Amino acid sequence: MTKKSLFVFLAALALAALALVGQTDMVLRIMKSGELAVIAVPDFRGAGEAQQYMSIFNATLFQDLQDSGYFRMAPKSMYPLQVPQRGQDWRPPAGSPPRSQGPWLTDWSNPPVNATYVPIGYTGAQNGQMVLYGWFYNVTQPDLTNAQVFNKTYLAPLNEEGARKLAHDYAADILSRLGVQTLAGSKIYFTSTRGGGKEIWSMDHDGANQKQITRLGSTTSFASVSPDGLRLAFTTFARGNPSIMVYSLETMRQLPFYNQRASLNATPSFTPDGKQLIFSSTAAGGAAQLYMCNVDGGGLKRVTFSNAIDIEPKFNPKNTREMVFVSGRGGPPQVYKMNVDGTDVTRLTSGEGDAVNPSWHPDGQIVAFSWTRGFAPGNYNLFIMDVATKEITQLTHGAGRNENPSWAPDGRHLVFSSNRSGSTQIWTMLANGTQVRQLTTQGRNENPVWSK
């Protein structure tokens, strides 16, 4: 298979269907839906050298809490004029009738703010480091003893990166205390053309710290990260035919991997234990089929035996015997499910259009994918499916070409590529299709995968 035909096939694997009205039970289950708690996030101030980094800190803290999907953000225009910076700044009303003595909990819990939670604090510079003194309150409680959720001090380098780290760490603690999984520390790997050619890059969950990983001077894409986050496998044309490479994410160096003699070895994916890879190959001649091997390429075993292209295999993270993949065995590419030994092959999608790019939800019950469902080329959208019931929900509607969804570790967010802004870029959104956010702007960026 030529470079052009492989990527035409993979690009042609895309998306769309009739939108369901409202949110389905599946989406509500993912979002653990209920009435969102209101949080007010006043701007923190910094002392001395720390003040110059506060705009970055405040924007990052607000964004982390908003993007979590667990809060409704109280408009800052409704905030009280007196904003406490420390726990000691709270002053309960006194007298009869009670009169305000300074900032108090009810200033935030009562209209017009109507908040349940409020973080407060300030930063300073100390011995060349940036220090954050943070408090977090449930302002609906009657007194400070019950209202204070925690008070903690944080340290980070005195620079922009340090300011972001303080905000991420503080937001992570807030979410953790409320039983919410944070995305801080997770990484998104993707393909970018910004440096010439196509190379693998990485970035933080919010788009910060975008860094180039590979420098092969060729077309390199379709990254997969091992469950422990230590290895990166991908497809590259650096050796001529598409082949697989594996990198250490600790040293950023290439690890040994034996590619079978074939016109194509591509779309690798790690098994849930990280000890093997499954990928698509023409090692037997004819159409590309699925094979499994050890992480060094040894111990090769063929998995599928169809007369059509089988590609994009992904293991169920909760069931090591089950996988999904894309196959053209019934006509246009569709999403299929089967056992690891190649038995019990079941088509999940209807057979209409092109259905591709499957990605398992962390709970192993839901798959996100891209689908055209018979629409004209270009009308690609993202869908999710409950594998047991085959219930389908459309997440994107009429916003360009949307492809390659990948679930975040929290199971509530998706990263994907879209040309809705005019060029193909990386975006994230909640699994109900809201809070869509663009993460990249330079070059063409595609094929993202979210890793812990």
Residue pairs with C-beta under 8 A, 6 or more apart in sequence:
1 9
1 242
1 263
1 264
1 282
1 288
3 219
3 237
3 242
6 242
6 264
6 266
7 219
9 309
9 311
9 333
10 222
10 267
10 311
10 312
10 356
11 403
12 333
12 354
12 377
13 312
13 326
13 333
13 354
13 355
13 356
13 357
13 370
13 403
14 354
14 356
14 357
14 370
14 371
14 372
14 380
14 401
14 403
15 353
15 354
15 355
15 356
15 369
15 370
15 371
15 372
15 373
15 379
15 380
15 381
15 382
15 383
15 396
15 402
15 403
16 353
16 371
16 372
16 373
16 375
16 379
16 380
16 381
16 394
17 371
17 373
17 381
17 383
17 392
17 394
18 394
19 394
19 397
20 392
20 393
20 394
23 31
23 33
23 393
23 432
24 391
24 393
25 391
26 366
26 384
26 386
26 391
26 393
27 33
27 384
27 393
27 431
27 432
30 361
30 366
30 384
30 411
30 412
30 431
30 432
31 69
31 412
31 430
31 431
31 432
36 70
36 71
36 72
37 70
37 71
37 72
37 116
37 117
37 178
38 71
38 72
38 73
38 74
38 113
38 114
38 115
38 116
38 117
39 65
39 71
39 72
39 73
39 74
39 115
39 116
39 117
39 118
39 119
40 73
40 74
40 76
40 79
40 108
40 113
40 115
40 117
40 118
41 61
41 62
41 65
41 73
41 74
41 118
41 119
42 76
42 79
42 83
42 118
42 119
42 120
43 54
43 58
43 83
44 54
44 57
44 58
44 61
44 85
44 120
44 121
44 122
44 123
44 132
45 51
45 54
45 85
45 122
45 123
46 52
46 53
46 54
46 57
46 122
46 123
46 124
46 130
47 122
47 123
47 124
47 125
48 124
48 125
49 125
49 158
50 123
50 124
50 125
50 130
50 131
50 158
53 123
53 130
53 158
53 159
53 160
53 162
53 163
54 123
54 163
56 160
56 163
56 164
56 167
57 123
57 132
57 163
57 164
57 166
57 167
58 167
60 163
60 164
60 167
60 168
60 171
60 206
61 119
61 167
61 170
61 171
62 73
63 206
64 167
64 168
64 171
64 172
64 175
64 182
64 184
64 206
65 71
65 73
65 171
65 174
65 175
66 73
66 435
67 183
67 206
67 413
67 428
67 435
67 437
68 171
68 175
68 180
68 182
68 183
69 412
69 413
69 430
69 434
69 435
70 175
70 178
70 180
71 117
74 113
74 114
74 115
78 112
78 113
79 108
79 113
80 103
80 107
80 108
80 113
82 102
82 103
82 107
83 103
83 120
84 90
84 102
84 103
84 120
85 120
85 121
85 122
86 120
86 121
86 122
86 133
86 135
87 120
87 135
87 144
87 148
87 151
89 102
89 103
89 120
90 102
90 103
90 104
90 105
90 144
91 100
91 101
91 102
91 103
91 104
92 101
92 104
92 143
93 99
93 100
93 101
93 104
93 106
94 101
105 137
105 139
105 140
105 141
105 144
105 147
106 139
107 113
108 115
108 118
108 139
109 115
109 116
109 139
109 140
115 139
116 138
116 139
116 140
117 136
117 137
117 138
117 139
117 149
117 174
118 136
118 137
118 139
119 134
119 135
119 136
119 137
119 170
119 174
120 134
120 135
120 136
120 137
121 132
121 133
121 134
121 135
121 170
122 132
122 133
123 130
123 131
123 132
123 133
123 163
123 166
124 130
124 131
124 133
125 131
125 158
128 158
129 155
129 156
129 157
129 158
129 162
130 155
130 156
130 157
130 158
130 159
130 162
130 163
130 166
131 153
131 154
131 155
132 153
132 154
132 155
132 156
132 166
132 170
133 151
133 153
134 151
134 152
134 153
134 154
134 170
134 173
135 148
135 150
135 151
136 148
136 149
136 150
136 151
136 173
136 174
136 177
137 144
137 147
137 148
137 149
138 146
138 147
138 149
139 147
140 147
141 147
149 174
149 177
150 173
150 177
152 170
152 173
154 166
154 169
154 170
156 162
156 163
156 165
156 166
156 169
157 165
161 209
164 208
168 184
168 185
169 184
171 182
171 184
172 182
172 184
172 185
175 181
175 182
176 182
180 410
181 409
181 410
181 411
182 410
183 205
183 206
183 408
183 409
183 410
183 413
184 205
185 452
186 204
186 205
186 408
186 409
186 450
186 451
186 452
187 202
187 203
187 204
187 205
187 225
187 229
187 450
187 451
187 452
188 202
188 203
188 204
188 205
188 406
188 415
188 426
188 439
188 448
188 449
188 450
188 451
189 200
189 201
189 202
189 213
189 223
189 225
189 232
189 448
189 449
189 451
190 200
190 201
190 202
190 203
190 223
190 417
190 426
190 440
190 445
190 446
190 447
190 448
190 449
191 198
191 199
191 200
191 201
191 220
191 221
191 222
191 223
191 445
191 446
191 447
192 198
192 199
192 201
192 212
192 440
192 442
192 443
192 444
192 445
193 443
193 444
193 445
194 201
194 442
194 443
194 445
195 212
195 215
195 443
196 217
197 216
197 217
197 218
197 219
197 220
198 218
198 219
198 220
198 221
199 212
199 213
199 214
199 215
199 216
199 220
200 212
200 213
200 214
200 220
200 221
200 223
200 232
200 234
201 210
201 211
201 212
201 213
201 445
202 209
202 210
202 211
202 213
203 209
203 210
203 211
203 426
203 439
203 440
205 408
205 428
205 450
206 439
207 426
207 437
207 438
207 439
207 440
210 440
213 232
213 247
213 252
214 220
214 234
214 236
214 245
214 247
216 236
216 238
216 245
217 238
218 236
218 237
218 238
219 236
219 237
220 234
220 235
220 236
220 237
220 238
220 245
221 234
221 235
221 236
221 446
221 447
222 234
222 235
222 266
222 267
222 268
222 447
223 232
223 233
223 234
223 447
223 449
224 232
224 233
224 234
224 268
224 269
224 270
224 277
224 449
225 231
225 232
225 233
225 249
225 270
225 449
225 451
226 232
226 233
226 270
226 274
226 295
227 270
227 272
227 273
227 274
227 317
227 452
228 274
229 249
229 451
229 452
230 248
230 249
230 250
230 274
231 246
231 247
231 248
231 249
231 255
231 270
231 274
231 295
232 246
232 247
232 248
232 249
233 244
233 245
233 246
233 247
233 257
233 268
233 269
233 270
233 277
234 244
234 245
234 247
234 268
235 242
235 243
235 244
235 265
235 266
235 267
235 268
236 242
236 243
236 244
236 245
237 243
238 245
239 259
241 262
241 263
241 264
241 265
242 264
242 265
242 266
243 259
243 265
243 266
244 257
244 259
244 265
244 266
244 268
244 277
244 279
244 297
245 254
245 257
246 254
246 255
246 256
246 257
246 268
246 277
246 295
246 296
247 253
247 254
247 255
248 254
248 255
255 295
255 296
256 296
256 297
257 295
257 296
257 297
258 296
258 297
258 298
259 265
259 297
260 281
260 283
260 291
260 297
260 300
261 283
262 281
262 282
262 283
263 282
264 280
264 281
264 282
264 288
265 279
265 280
265 281
265 283
266 279
266 280
266 281
266 288
266 311
267 279
267 280
267 311
267 312
267 313
268 277
268 278
268 279
269 277
269 278
269 279
269 312
269 313
269 314
269 315
270 276
270 277
270 295
270 315
271 277
271 278
271 292
271 315
271 320
272 315
272 316
272 317
272 320
273 320
274 295
275 294
275 295
276 292
276 293
276 294
276 295
276 299
277 292
277 293
277 294
277 295
278 290
278 291
278 292
278 303
278 313
278 315
278 323
279 290
279 291
279 293
279 313
280 288
280 289
280 290
280 291
280 309
280 310
280 311
280 312
280 313
281 288
281 289
281 290
281 291
282 288
282 289
283 289
283 291
283 300
283 302
284 302
286 307
287 306
287 307
287 308
287 309
287 310
288 309
288 310
288 311
289 302
289 303
289 304
289 305
289 306
289 310
290 302
290 303
290 304
290 310
290 311
290 313
290 325
291 300
291 301
291 302
291 303
292 299
292 300
292 301
292 303
292 340
293 299
293 300
293 301
303 313
303 340
303 341
303 342
304 310
304 325
304 327
304 338
304 342
305 342
306 327
306 329
307 329
308 327
308 328
308 329
308 330
309 327
309 328
309 333
310 325
310 326
310 327
310 329
311 325
311 326
311 327
312 325
312 326
312 356
312 357
312 358
313 323
313 324
313 325
314 323
314 324
314 325
314 358
314 359
314 360
315 322
315 323
315 340
315 360
316 322
316 323
316 324
316 360
316 364
317 360
317 362
317 364
318 362
318 363
318 364
318 365
319 364
320 340
321 339
321 340
321 341
322 337
322 338
322 339
322 340
322 364
323 337
323 338
323 339
323 340
324 335
324 336
324 337
324 348
324 358
324 360
324 367
324 387
325 335
325 336
325 338
325 358
326 333
326 334
326 335
326 336
326 355
326 356
326 357
326 358
327 333
327 334
327 336
328 334
329 336
330 347
330 351
331 351
332 351
332 352
332 353
332 354
332 355
333 354
333 355
333 356
334 347
334 348
334 349
334 350
334 351
334 354
334 355
335 347
335 348
335 349
335 355
335 356
335 358
335 367
335 369
335 385
336 345
336 346
336 347
336 348
337 344
337 345
337 346
337 348
337 387
338 344
338 345
338 346
348 355
348 367
348 385
348 387
348 390
349 355
349 369
349 371
349 385
350 373
352 373
352 374
353 371
353 372
353 373
353 374
353 375
354 371
354 372
355 369
355 370
355 371
355 372
355 373
356 369
356 370
356 371
356 403
357 369
357 370
357 403
357 404
357 405
358 367
358 368
358 369
359 367
359 368
359 369
359 405
359 406
359 407
359 414
360 366
360 367
360 407
361 367
361 368
361 384
361 407
361 411
362 407
362 409
362 410
362 411
363 411
365 386
365 387
365 388
366 384
366 385
366 386
366 387
367 384
367 385
367 387
368 382
368 383
368 384
368 385
368 395
368 405
368 406
368 407
368 414
369 382
369 383
369 384
369 385
369 405
370 380
370 381
370 382
370 383
370 402
370 403
370 404
370 405
371 380
371 381
371 382
371 383
372 379
372 380
378 400
378 401
379 401
380 400
380 401
380 402
380 403
381 394
381 395
381 396
381 397
381 402
382 394
382 395
382 396
382 402
382 403
382 405
382 414
382 416
383 392
383 393
383 394
383 395
384 392
384 393
384 395
384 431
385 391
385 392
385 393
395 414
395 429
395 431
395 432
395 433
396 402
396 418
396 433
397 433
399 418
399 420
400 418
400 419
400 420
400 421
401 418
401 419
401 420
401 424
402 416
402 417
402 418
402 420
403 416
403 417
403 418
403 446
404 416
404 417
404 446
404 447
404 448
405 414
405 415
405 416
406 414
406 415
406 416
406 448
406 449
406 450
407 413
407 414
407 450
408 414
408 415
408 428
408 450
409 450
409 451
409 452
411 431
412 430
412 431
413 428
413 429
413 430
413 431
413 450
414 428
414 429
414 430
414 431
415 426
415 427
415 428
415 439
415 448
415 449
415 450
416 426
416 427
416 428
416 429
416 448
417 424
417 425
417 426
417 427
417 445
417 446
417 447
417 448
418 424
418 425
418 427
419 425
420 427
421 438
423 444
424 444
424 445
424 446
425 438
425 439
425 440
425 441
425 444
425 445
426 438
426 439
426 440
426 445
426 446
426 448
427 436
427 437
427 438
427 439
428 435
428 436
428 437
428 439
429 435
429 436
429 437
